[in-house]
Amino acid sequence: MEIKAIKASDTWQIRHEVMWPDQPFEFVQLEEDNFGLHYGVFENEKLVSIVSCFISNDEMQFRKLATLDSYQGKGIASHLLKHIFALAQEKKLKKVWCNARKEKKEFYEKFDMVDTGNVFTKAGQEYTVMEFSM
């Protein structure tokens, strides 16, 4: 398992396949992608998991954490999330946060992220804002 910096466009296929397969491909292409840091996990040179990070002032939002279905449950996303927290610590950020799908909330709680109670719906999916203070 190897984590590498990747281009925004390298994230789009996995975002679409895992998170929004019922939406048009363009739905997963974010305007702000050009300003983000993007990371991928490679297994035998195959990109299997991705995340995009956006730093503003002293905090970082990570978005679109996704792992191909056949690679889920193997600790890959956990490994990637640990990488993100180490990056935040290295950059001396004060907070890391994300908009988590409600059904994935428990995954983020394993990393001591806290549900802020700020809930919203996007394209039929219910989200809650999760955060971790560094």
C-alpha positions in Angstrom: 0.0 0.0 0.0 1.5 3.3 -1.1 0.1 6.8 -0.7 1.0 9.4 -3.4 0.0 12.9 -4.3 -2.2 12.8 -7.4 -3.9 15.2 -9.8 -7.6 16.2 -9.1 -8.6 14.5 -12.3 -7.2 11.2 -11.0 -9.8 11.2 -8.3 -12.9 11.6 -10.4 -13.4 8.0 -11.6 -13.4 6.6 -8.0 -15.5 9.5 -6.7 -18.1 8.8 -9.4 -18.0 5.0 -9.1 -18.1 4.8 -5.3 -20.0 7.9 -4.2 -22.2 9.2 -7.0 -22.8 6.4 -9.6 -26.3 7.7 -10.4 -25.1 11.2 -11.2 -23.5 12.5 -14.4 -19.7 12.1 -14.3 -19.3 16.0 -14.2 -21.1 15.9 -10.8 -17.9 14.8 -9.1 -15.7 17.4 -10.6 -15.5 20.3 -8.1 -14.6 23.8 -9.1 -12.3 24.0 -6.1 -10.4 20.9 -7.1 -7.7 23.1 -8.7 -6.9 24.5 -5.2 -6.8 21.2 -3.3 -4.3 18.6 -2.4 -5.2 15.2 -3.7 -3.9 11.8 -2.5 -4.4 8.3 -3.6 -3.6 4.9 -2.3 -2.1 2.4 -4.7 -2.1 -1.3 -4.4 0.2 -3.0 -7.0 0.2 0.3 -8.9 -3.6 0.4 -9.1 -5.3 3.5 -7.6 -7.9 2.1 -5.1 -8.7 4.9 -2.7 -8.7 8.7 -2.9 -9.2 11.9 -0.8 -9.0 15.6 -1.6 -7.9 18.2 1.0 -8.6 21.9 1.1 -6.6 24.1 3.5 -8.0 27.5 4.5 -6.3 29.6 7.2 -5.5 27.1 10.1 -7.9 24.3 9.2 -8.3 21.6 6.6 -11.4 20.1 5.1 -11.1 16.7 3.5 -13.6 15.7 0.9 -14.5 12.8 -1.2 -12.7 10.1 0.8 -13.6 7.0 -1.3 -12.3 3.4 -1.7 -13.2 1.0 -4.5 -15.8 -1.5 -3.3 -13.6 -4.5 -3.7 -10.9 -2.9 -1.6 -13.2 -1.7 1.3 -12.8 -3.3 4.7 -9.1 -3.7 4.5 -8.0 -0.6 6.4 -7.1 1.4 3.3 -9.2 4.4 4.0 -8.0 4.4 7.6 -4.4 4.5 6.4 -5.3 7.4 4.1 -7.0 9.3 6.9 -4.0 8.8 9.2 -1.9 10.3 6.4 -4.3 13.3 6.3 -4.0 13.9 10.1 -0.2 13.7 9.9 -0.3 16.3 7.1 -2.4 18.6 9.2 -0.1 18.2 12.2 3.0 18.8 10.0 1.3 22.0 8.7 0.4 23.0 12.3 -3.3 23.3 11.5 -5.8 23.6 14.3 -8.7 21.7 12.9 -9.6 19.0 10.4 -13.2 18.5 9.3 -15.4 16.8 6.8 -19.0 16.5 5.7 -19.6 12.8 6.5 -22.5 10.8 5.1 -24.6 10.0 8.2 -24.2 6.2 7.7 -20.4 6.6 7.8 -20.3 8.7 11.0 -19.0 5.8 13.1 -16.0 5.4 10.9 -14.9 8.9 11.6 -15.6 8.6 15.3 -12.9 5.9 15.4 -10.4 8.7 14.7 -11.8 10.8 17.5 -13.7 13.1 15.2 -16.8 14.6 16.8 -20.2 15.1 15.3 -21.0 18.8 15.4 -24.7 18.2 15.0 -24.7 20.4 11.9 -26.8 18.2 9.5 -27.7 18.8 5.9 -28.9 17.0 2.8 -27.3 17.1 -0.7 -28.6 15.3 -3.7 -30.7 13.0 -1.5 -27.8 12.1 0.9 -27.9 13.1 4.6 -24.6 14.5 5.9 -23.2 15.6 9.3 -20.2 17.8 9.9 -17.5 15.9 11.7 -14.4 17.7 13.1 -11.2 17.0 15.0 -9.3 19.7 16.9 -5.5 19.3 16.7 
